[in-house]
Amino acid sequence: MKTKLILTVCVALVPLTFVGTALAAGGKGGDEQAVRDADSAWSKAAGAKDLDKTVSFYADDATVLPPNEAAVTTKEGIRNLWKGFVDGVTDINWKATRVEMAKSGDMACLTGTYELTMKDGTKDHGKYCEVWEKKADGKWKCGSDIWNSDLPASGPAPSEKK
């Protein structure tokens, strides 16, 4: 009788375990989707050449690490960097291919691919990595951003012979 009671209690608790696990994963999954959505909206803003909206996805203390340039660590510097992109491209977009959420739930690392076309017709494609931070107001902001091309680096210009 005692064995039957214990078995019944255990069988009754198993579904509760699955429900608890699903609820815990749902919270993390919700944050992951929020970060994916923010990154997608950011790509759309950049593609629409909306400079203010594009820059708004960065945290106030963000660091941007563009290829072949010094790190950019101020909002004004980030805005100037993006102004150059917006003015110089006809098309830009990116898509996250992987999202890693911190166990704490307040940070996420995104990696993905980008494509862009410059006004002169030059095309580029490559990969990026972003670190997103969940701020006190619950909004996700990009704190670190780095990207680089998959195309081979161009060599130095040939020197003139005298």
C-alpha positions in Angstrom: 0.0 0.0 0.0 2.8 2.4 1.0 4.6 1.6 -2.3 1.5 2.3 -4.3 1.1 5.7 -2.6 4.7 6.7 -3.3 4.4 5.5 -6.9 1.2 7.6 -7.3 2.8 10.7 -5.9 5.8 10.3 -8.1 3.7 9.9 -11.2 1.7 12.9 -10.3 4.8 15.0 -9.8 6.4 14.2 -13.2 4.1 16.5 -15.2 4.7 19.3 -12.8 8.4 18.9 -13.4 7.9 19.3 -17.1 5.6 22.3 -16.6 8.2 24.0 -14.4 11.0 23.3 -16.9 8.9 24.6 -19.8 8.1 27.8 -17.9 11.8 28.4 -17.0 12.8 27.8 -20.6 10.0 30.1 -21.8 11.4 33.1 -19.9 14.9 32.5 -21.4 13.3 31.9 -24.8 11.4 35.1 -24.6 14.6 37.1 -24.0 16.3 35.2 -26.8 13.4 36.1 -29.2 13.5 39.8 -27.9 17.2 40.0 -28.8 16.7 38.4 -32.2 13.8 40.8 -32.8 15.9 43.8 -31.8 18.7 42.8 -34.0 16.4 42.3 -37.0 14.8 45.7 -36.4 18.2 47.2 -36.2 19.2 45.7 -39.6 15.9 47.1 -41.1 16.6 50.6 -39.7 20.2 50.5 -41.2 18.8 49.2 -44.5 16.3 52.1 -44.5 19.2 54.5 -43.8 17.5 55.8 -40.6 20.6 57.1 -38.8 18.9 58.0 -35.6 17.1 54.7 -35.2 20.2 52.8 -36.2 22.4 54.4 -33.5 19.6 54.1 -30.9 20.2 50.3 -30.7 23.6 50.9 -29.0 24.0 51.2 -25.2 25.3 54.6 -24.0 28.6 53.0 -23.1 28.9 50.8 -26.2 32.2 49.9 -28.0 32.2 49.5 -31.8 35.1 47.7 -33.3 35.0 48.4 -37.1 37.5 46.6 -39.4 40.7 48.4 -40.1 39.9 51.3 -37.8 40.3 52.2 -34.1 37.6 51.3 -31.6 34.8 53.8 -31.3 33.6 54.4 -27.8 31.4 57.5 -27.8 27.8 58.0 -29.0 29.0 60.8 -31.2 31.8 58.6 -32.7 29.3 55.8 -33.3 26.9 58.2 -35.0 29.7 59.5 -37.2 30.8 56.0 -38.1 27.2 55.0 -39.1 26.7 58.3 -41.0 29.6 57.2 -43.2 28.0 53.8 -43.7 24.6 55.2 -44.4 26.0 57.8 -46.9 28.2 55.2 -48.6 26.0 52.2 -49.1 23.0 51.5 -51.3 22.1 48.4 -49.3 23.0 46.9 -46.0 21.5 44.0 -44.0 22.4 41.4 -41.5 20.9 38.3 -39.9 21.7 36.5 -36.6 22.6 32.9 -37.1 23.3 32.1 -33.4 22.2 33.6 -30.1 23.8 32.6 -26.8 22.0 33.8 -23.7 23.9 34.2 -20.4 22.5 32.1 -17.5 21.8 35.4 -15.7 19.4 36.4 -18.5 20.8 39.9 -18.8 23.4 39.4 -21.6 23.3 37.8 -25.0 25.9 37.1 -27.7 24.8 37.2 -31.3 26.8 36.0 -34.3 25.6 36.2 -37.8 26.3 37.3 -41.4 26.0 40.6 -43.2 25.8 41.8 -46.8 26.3 45.3 -48.1 26.6 47.1 -51.5 28.5 50.3 -51.7 27.4 53.2 -53.9 30.2 52.4 -56.4 28.7 48.9 -56.8 31.3 47.1 -54.6 29.7 44.2 -52.7 30.9 42.9 -49.4 29.8 40.0 -47.1 31.1 38.8 -43.8 30.3 38.0 -40.2 29.6 39.9 -37.0 29.5 39.4 -33.3 27.4 41.5 -30.9 27.1 41.5 -27.2 23.7 42.7 -26.0 22.8 43.9 -22.5 19.4 43.9 -20.9 19.0 47.3 -19.3 17.2 48.3 -16.1 14.1 49.3 -18.1 14.0 45.8 -19.7 15.2 47.0 -23.1 18.0 45.2 -24.9 20.9 47.4 -26.2 24.1 46.5 -28.0 27.1 47.0 -25.8 29.8 45.6 -28.2 29.8 45.3 -31.9 32.4 43.9 -34.3 32.4 42.7 -37.9 34.7 41.8 -40.6 34.6 40.8 -44.3 34.8 37.3 -45.7 36.5 38.8 -48.8 40.3 38.6 -49.0 42.1 41.7 -47.8 43.4 43.9 -50.5 47.1 44.2 -50.6 49.1 47.5 -50.4 49.0 49.7 -53.5 51.9 49.0 -55.8 54.8 51.4 -55.3 55.9 53.6 -58.2 59.1 52.8 -59.9 61.5 55.7 -60.5 
